[in-house]
Amino acid sequence: MSEAKLFQDSAYLQKNQYRDSSNLDARAGLHRRFSTAVSDWQPWVFDLLQLKPGMRVLECGCGPGWLWRENVARIPANCHITPTDLSPGMVAEAEAALAGSGHQFEFRQANIQALEFADETFDVVVANHMLYHVPDLPQALAEVRRVLKKDGRFIAATNGNKHMQELPTLIPEALRAVSGSTLVRGESEMLPFRLENGRAALEPFFNTIELHLYEDSLWITEVEPLLAYAFSMIRPGESVPETAVAQIREAWAAKIEAEGGIHISKHSGVFVASDPN
Ligand SMILES: C[S@@+](CC[C@H](N)C(=O)[O-])C[C@H]1O[C@@H](n2cnc3c(N)ncnc32)[C@H](O)[C@@H]1O
């Protein structure tokens, strides 16, 4: 199966990649620890929601609920928030982490392509780094438009072509063949919903679309978190020989020693879509 197809395969996503938050945590952990951004990602996304007291919010693909966990003190009073995810493991983690938060959360397992909510239910719908996993994007966007109120906002975060573009070149050339395709490919060129094509995907559903870019890059000063990031995307059944891992570890340690760190570009942002047509 091609990388792009695997990335949209619901059995793989539910049972393997996102069975729980461990793979996602390895990736988010690298961003959290080595980001050079002025504001952390989840608070930056939260600001774009423009929540007001009493609003009804749907999150599709909530993962372990970080958007809410990292902004819990900023949620306005009486909001009703429905975090949903394809993976039951993710929903369970989000629910466990947010129990007792004092806010009204209603957790559900749900596929964005078939939402079990009435028309015009929500003031805000969020899809934070998840639309690129959806096999039928027009169907998902039609569902979002259906459940969003006419004056509602849709917040869709994604990456662009230049996101983490240095990653494949960091693997020493001699090791690329043995270390398996997963560790050496770039992340973004396979994404069907990217900064470059997101507007065109949204235009059939919304009349107003703004793109907000997130200024960031990584300056990585430790080898292990970068290795954990690379291994978080390894395919089921694939493995990298221990000798190759040792050589990669050595090459990255030498680069950090010589240059003080490893620079990786980021290219992320959020589409804010409103005025459903
Ligand atoms: C990259 S993670 C992002 C998680 C979270 N939004 C965040 O920013 O931390 C993508 C999430 O989307 C979920 N997902 C994938 N396909 C989905 C679908 N069709 N409907 C709902 N959730 C989906 C995955 O299970 C995973 O938890």
PDBQT file of the ligand as one rigid body, heavy atoms in Angstrom, charges set to zero:
ROOT
HETATM    1  C1  LIG A 301      -2.517  13.914  13.815  1.00  0.00    +0.000 C 
HETATM    2  S1  LIG A 301      -3.742  13.416  14.957  1.00  0.00    +0.000 S 
HETATM    3  C2  LIG A 301      -4.263  14.984  15.595  1.00  0.00    +0.000 C 
HETATM    4  C3  LIG A 301      -4.896  14.901  16.962  1.00  0.00    +0.000 C 
HETATM    5  C4  LIG A 301      -5.303  16.229  17.590  1.00  0.00    +0.000 C 
HETATM    6  N1  LIG A 301      -6.261  16.941  16.770  1.00  0.00    +0.000 N 
HETATM    7  C5  LIG A 301      -4.102  17.098  17.836  1.00  0.00    +0.000 C 
HETATM    8  O1  LIG A 301      -3.920  18.116  17.157  1.00  0.00    +0.000 OA
HETATM    9  O2  LIG A 301      -3.320  16.761  18.715  1.00  0.00    +0.000 OA
HETATM   10  C6  LIG A 301      -5.081  12.967  13.894  1.00  0.00    +0.000 C 
HETATM   11  C7  LIG A 301      -6.281  12.377  14.631  1.00  0.00    +0.000 C 
HETATM   12  O3  LIG A 301      -7.372  12.265  13.707  1.00  0.00    +0.000 OA
HETATM   13  C8  LIG A 301      -8.050  11.044  13.949  1.00  0.00    +0.000 C 
HETATM   14  N2  LIG A 301      -8.762  10.662  12.717  1.00  0.00    +0.000 N 
HETATM   15  C9  LIG A 301      -8.241  10.133  11.589  1.00  0.00    +0.000 A 
HETATM   16  N3  LIG A 301      -9.196   9.946  10.662  1.00  0.00    +0.000 NA
HETATM   17  C10 LIG A 301     -10.364  10.380  11.205  1.00  0.00    +0.000 A 
HETATM   18  C11 LIG A 301     -11.715  10.448  10.759  1.00  0.00    +0.000 A 
HETATM   19  N4  LIG A 301     -12.054  10.027   9.532  1.00  0.00    +0.000 N 
HETATM   20  N5  LIG A 301     -12.662  10.961  11.579  1.00  0.00    +0.000 NA
HETATM   21  C12 LIG A 301     -12.324  11.370  12.828  1.00  0.00    +0.000 A 
HETATM   22  N6  LIG A 301     -11.060  11.309  13.323  1.00  0.00    +0.000 NA
HETATM   23  C13 LIG A 301     -10.087  10.834  12.528  1.00  0.00    +0.000 A 
HETATM   24  C14 LIG A 301      -6.950  10.078  14.377  1.00  0.00    +0.000 C 
HETATM   25  O4  LIG A 301      -7.450   8.958  15.085  1.00  0.00    +0.000 OA
HETATM   26  C15 LIG A 301      -6.047  11.003  15.229  1.00  0.00    +0.000 C 
HETATM   27  O5  LIG A 301      -6.426  10.985  16.582  1.00  0.00    +0.000 OA
ENDROOT
TORSDOF 0
